[in-house]
Each structure stands twice: as structure tokens, then as C-alpha cells.
């Protein structure tokens, strides 16, 4: 019997992260999935849902508490995984946050909107990657994935979807603000390139993955996103499974989407 590959998914209890866990859980390839979540209660509830949705699945999943804004939380998770498994084969940096809607609703300042997004999406993700790297490098086929939504500058220069055109005047009233999130995810692309450069001699396959416009709870407005044409997050989960299982091995070090390699 083949050994199970150990896959760590941050933010695995909801949205694209959950759908990625679900796709791997239901795969005919052997996996043990570490579902990262800020809350163990939410992770356990998600795992209960997972087992009810995939009753015949042969793979396994366990919760791991990880808060990307807290170095101590990340270090504790590392020690837990090191003690239990000794290595991981895949790290999917999926956890992300946006505070743009909170900004437009007057709940946080513009500076807080940006700083909090970068703290989770860039700094936290980088700390997570660096902390877990000793475990990943013990794999015979290490894979490192960064989930990068709304990050492509070339695409944004041609069509700034989903933010609609704005009339002249100030201040602007933007119903679907994305700028703090967009900037942080574009920075994440550079983070991926940096890790790809540093890990070439180690044989680690590295990607940024653009899952597309999907109706997740990011920002707390899934119904609004759905009304604007966002697809079900399972589409992103299935694509991430494809990357894990080798279907984009010819495009390492790139931003990849279902349609192929994306321009930056």
C-alpha cells in the first residue's frame, strides 16, 4: 500500500481551502490532510461536514490550529506536525483575509485595511512557509503552493473586475472595494517567486495558483460575489488538487490557472 502524502492546507475549514481538502480527501490517491484553521472548533465542525459529504472516502484528515497573525501559533503547529508526522509533502498557503469591506463600512481605517491584509496574506504566509520548510524539505516530492486571487497586474490593467467604473468626483463610493486585498495578493506573487528562486537546488516545486473569481466567505459577502458571476469554490479546490497531483508540473515558478499560465 502506498504511503499517504501529507498535505497541509492553511485556512482549510472554509471556502477554497475546505474545497481543496474535500477534493484531496475524495481522491483515489492516498493523502493525510492537515486542515489548518484559526479555530479548532471550526476545523472539527468542518471535518464532521467533510465525512458526511464524502462517506466512502479512504483518505484521512486532522485539524491543526494555525493563526497566521501569531508566530507562537505557527511554531506550536510546527512542533505538533513534527512530532506526529516528521515531515509534510505539500504546503498549500491558502489562508487569506480582506478588510476592504470593513474599510468601506467604516469599521477600520485605510491604513488598518492594508496593514491587516499584508499581515495575514504576506507576512503571515511567509512566516508559515519559513517555519514549516524543514518539514517540507524532508519530502521526496516537495510541493509549495500559494493561492493568489486578483493578483495579476496585466489582467487588472485591462479589466478591473470586480470593481465597477467610478464617476468623477471625490470621495468615491465603491460598493465592491478590493484594493488592499489585491495589493497583498500581488505581493504574494513576488513571495512565491522568491521561494521558487531559493528552493531550486532543493527540488521543491513552487507555484502561485489563481483559482478564479469564486464565491467564498472572504470579506463576508459570498452572495454579492455570486451575483457578480463568482463560481462555486469547489472549482478552485479541484484545480488545486490537479496541481498537487502533477498536472501543472511543467509550469513551476509561474502563476497558473485552469486556462494555463497567467501573465503577471
C-alpha positions, 0 to 999 in steps of 0.5 A: 500500500502506498504511503499517504502524502501529507498535505497541509492546507492553511485556512482549510475549514472554509471556502477554497481551502475546505474545497481543496481538502474535500477534493484531496480527501475524495481522491483515489490517491492516498493523502493525510490532510492537515486542515489548518484553521484559526479555530479548532472548533471550526476545523472539527465542525468542518471535518464532521461536514467533510465525512458526511459529504464524502462517506466512502472516502479512504483518505484521512484528515486532522485539524491543526490550529494555525493563526497566521497573525501569531508566530507562537501559533505557527511554531506550536503547529510546527512542533505538533506536525513534527512530532506526529508526522516528521515531515509534510509533502505539500504546503498549500498557503491558502489562508487569506483575509480582506478588510476592504469591506470593513474599510468601506463600512467604516469599521477600520481605517485605510491604513488598518485595511492594508496593514491587516491584509499584508499581515495575514496574506504576506507576512503571515504566509511567509512566516508559515512557509519559513517555519514549516520548510524543514518539514517540507524539505524532508519530502521526496516530492516537495510541493509549495503552493500559494493561492493568489486571487486578483493578483495579476497586474496585466489582467487588472490593467485591462479589466478591473473586475470586480470593481465597477467604473467610478464617476468623477468626483471625490470621495468615491463610493465603491460598493465592491472595494478590493484594493488592499486585498489585491495589493497583498495578493500581488505581493504574494506573487513576488513571495512565491517567486522568491521561494521558487528562486531559493528552493531550486537546488532543493527540488521543491516545486513552487507555484502561485495558483489563481483559482478564479473569481469564486464565491467564498466567505472572504470579506463576508459577502459570498452572495454579492460575489455570486451575483457578480458571476463568482463560481462555486469554490469547489472549482478552485479546490479541484484545480488545486488538487490537479496541481498537487497531483502533477498536472501543472508540473511543467509550469513551476515558478509561474502563476497558473490557472485552469486556462494555463499560465497567467501573465503577471 
